[in-house]
């Protein structure tokens, strides 16, 4: 707890008022309306973020279907989809979950920075993602693991990442 009096209290009150005035000005509102407007905008931002996440999941379903349909079926009917770099870990996970909702599907996702990989396998694929990825990571000096459906790991450098993805594609394809 802090107690301010005299000049220090006035200095602090002046800074607080200047900050609140700047916030109110950015909202084109009076100082008295600022708190209410900030609360309302925070609620709108939260709603917009929830809508964005929902739309991202919906888009992942469409992209998953497109990738699945364009992937050739192996002799056992499974389809291996390789997602090369680009998406963040969260976006890759959303896409991978959408893909493995489809029958006999496998996803190998590569993220360039930091060098990491995600393996996802549908329940009917016959592949345990966590076990397979852990084995292949060990072979290239990486580490990681996960569940039978989805696993992820990291490797020390981009060369190891390329080797890991190649090993996974050879093993699963």
N, C-alpha and C positions, 0 to 999 in steps of 0.2 A: 504494500500500500504506500502511496506517495501523497505527501501533503505539500501543496504549493501555496505560497502567499505573496502578496505584494507584486513586485515587478515580474517575478517568474510566472506567477499566475496569469498576469495580463498578457505576457509574451505567449504563453501556451494557449490562452483563449483566443488571441489574435490569429495564431497559426491554425487553430481548429476552425475558426470562422472563415479564413481564407481558403482552406481546403474545402470546406462545405460549400462556399460560394463558387469555387471552380467546378465542383461536381454539379451544382445546380445550373450553372451557366452551360455546361456541356449538355445538359438535359433540356435546356430552354425552359427552365422552371424557376420558381422562387425557392429560397432556402427552406421555407416551411414545407414545400411539396417534395423536396428531394428524396427524403427517406421513403415515402410512399412510392414514388416513381422507380427508385432503385429496386425496391422489393418486387414491383410489378414486372420490371424488366428481367430480373433474375428468374422469376417464374416463367416468363416467356422463353428465356434462354434454355431453361430446363426442358420445357415442352418441345422446343425446336431440336434439342439434342436427342431427345427420345424419338422424335419423328425421323431424324437423320439415321439413327441406329436401325429403326424398323425398315426404312427404305434401303439401307445398306444390305440388310439381310435379304430383302426381297430381290434386290439386284443380284446378290450372290447366287440365289436360286436360279435365275435366268442364265447367268454366266456359267454356272455349274452344268446346267442342261446342255448348253452350247458346247462346252468343252467335252462333256461326256459323249455327246452325239458325234463329235468329230474325232474322237479317239478310237483307233482300231481295236476290235475285240481280239484278245489272245485266244489260243486254242481252248482254254478252259472257260472262255466267256468273259473273263475279267477285263477291265479297261484301266489302263495306267495313264494318268494325267500328270504331266510335269509342268509346274508353274515356275518359270525361271525369273528370279529376282523381281524387283518392283514393289509389291505390296508390303505393307508393314506386317508385323507378326499378327496383330489383331485382324487385319483384313484377310490375311492368308488363312487364319484359323476359321473365320466366318465362311470363306469360300470352301475350304476343305470339309467342313461340317455339312455344307450344302451338297457337295459332291458325294460324300459317303452315305448320304441318305438314298442315293441311287443304287441299284443292284450291282454287285460284283465290281466295285470301284475302288481304286487306289489313287492316292495323291502324293506326289513328292514335290514339296515346295521349297524353293531355295531363296534365302534372303542374303543379299550381298554384304550388308553392313549391320551389325557384326556378322561374320560368316556363320550362318546357321541354316538348319534344314528342319522341315516338318514332314512327317510321314503320317498319313491317315489311311485307314482301311475300313471298308464297310464290313458289317458283321458277317455277311455271306461270302466274303472274299477268301476266307481261310487263312488270312494273314494276321498275325499279332504284331501290330505296329511297334509297340514298345520294345518287344524282344528283338525284332528284326533290326530296328534302328540302333539299339544299344550294341548289337553285334557288329554292325557296319561302322558305327562311330569308333569303337575300340580299334578296329583295323586301321583307321586313318588318324588316330591320336586325338579323337574328340571325346566329348562326354555328353550324356543326356539320357533320356528315357521317357517313359510315359505309360499310358494305358494300352490295352489291346486295340483300341480304336484310333487313338491319336497320340503321337509322341513327337518330341522335338529335342534338338541338341545343337551344340556348337562345336566348331572346329577351330584350330589355331590360325588358319590363314585361308585365303581364296583358293590356293592350289589344292589344299585338302578338301575344300568344299566341292570343287569340280570333281575330284576323285570320288568323293562320297556319293554325289548324285549319280555319277557313272556306275558305281558299284550297285546302288539301289535299283537303277533302271535295268541293269543286266540281271540282277537277282529276281526282280519282280516282273519284268517284261517278258 
